[in-house]
Amino acid sequence: MSKVLNVRIEEDLSDRLDLLAEKTKRSKSFYIKEILSQHLAEYEDAYLALDRLNNRNAKYYSTEDAEKILDL
C-alpha cells in the first residue's frame, strides 16, 4: 500500500528535480522513491552502527581475533 508524504525542499533542489524529470520523461515521484530506496538503508545502517558503538556491553575484537574466531 502506498502513502502520500509531503515534504518541503529548497528551491534549487526542486528546480534540479524538475529538470531531471523533464529531461528523462519520468515523474518527480519516481526519482524521490528511487533516492529514498537507495539511501535510506545507508542511514539505517549508520544509526544501527552508532547504537552498537554506544552499547556499553558490546564486545570488540581486533582483526586478528576476528580472523581466529571466523577461521579465516
Backbone torsions as a table, in degrees:
resi	resn	phi	psi	omega
1	MET	NA	137.9	179.4
2	SER	-94.1	151.9	174.8
3	LYS	-126.5	152.2	177.6
4	VAL	-93.2	135.7	179.4
5	LEU	-131.2	124.5	177.4
6	ASN	-101.2	129.0	177.6
7	VAL	-130.4	151.1	177.1
8	ARG	-105.3	123.8	179.5
9	ILE	-124.1	159.6	179.0
10	GLU	-63.3	152.5	-176.6
11	GLU	-60.4	-39.5	-178.9
12	ASP	-64.9	-38.0	175.8
13	LEU	-66.0	-40.3	178.5
14	SER	-62.5	-42.4	179.1
15	ASP	-63.6	-42.8	178.9
16	ARG	-64.2	-41.2	178.3
17	LEU	-65.4	-42.3	176.4
18	ASP	-57.9	-46.2	-178.1
19	LEU	-64.5	-44.0	178.7
20	LEU	-62.0	-45.9	-180.0
21	ALA	-62.0	-41.5	-179.6
22	GLU	-66.0	-45.1	-177.7
23	LYS	-66.8	-33.2	-175.1
24	THR	-99.9	-5.0	-179.1
25	LYS	60.4	32.1	174.8
26	ARG	-116.0	161.6	-178.7
27	SER	-79.9	157.3	174.9
28	LYS	-63.5	-36.3	178.4
29	SER	-60.0	-37.5	178.2
30	PHE	-57.1	-48.1	-177.7
31	TYR	-69.9	-37.4	177.4
32	ILE	-61.4	-45.4	179.8
33	LYS	-65.1	-40.6	178.5
34	GLU	-61.9	-46.6	-178.9
35	ILE	-63.7	-43.9	178.0
36	LEU	-62.5	-43.1	-179.0
37	SER	-61.2	-40.7	-176.1
38	GLN	-77.5	-35.3	-170.6
39	HIS	-105.6	-16.6	179.5
40	LEU	-62.9	-40.2	179.0
41	ALA	-61.3	-36.6	178.3
42	GLU	-62.8	-42.9	178.6
43	TYR	-66.5	-41.9	178.3
44	GLU	-60.5	-44.4	179.2
45	ASP	-62.6	-41.9	-179.4
46	ALA	-63.2	-43.5	-179.8
47	TYR	-71.2	-33.8	175.0
48	LEU	-64.0	-43.9	178.2
49	ALA	-62.1	-41.9	178.9
50	LEU	-63.1	-42.5	176.8
51	ASP	-59.6	-42.3	-179.3
52	ARG	-67.7	-37.8	178.0
53	LEU	-65.3	-32.9	-179.3
54	ASN	-84.3	-3.4	179.4
55	ASN	-76.0	115.5	-176.8
56	ARG	-68.1	-21.0	-178.4
57	ASN	-95.2	4.9	-176.4
58	ALA	-70.2	148.5	175.0
59	LYS	-103.8	136.9	179.1
60	TYR	-116.9	140.6	-177.7
61	TYR	-123.0	145.3	171.9
62	SER	-75.4	167.1	178.2
63	THR	-59.7	-42.5	-179.4
64	GLU	-62.2	-45.6	178.9
65	ASP	-62.8	-43.2	179.7
66	ALA	-62.4	-40.9	179.3
67	GLU	-63.7	-39.4	178.2
68	LYS	-64.9	-47.0	-178.4
69	ILE	-61.8	-40.4	-177.2
70	LEU	-88.0	0.3	178.8
71	ASP	60.1	46.1	-179.9
72	LEU	-100.4	NA	NA
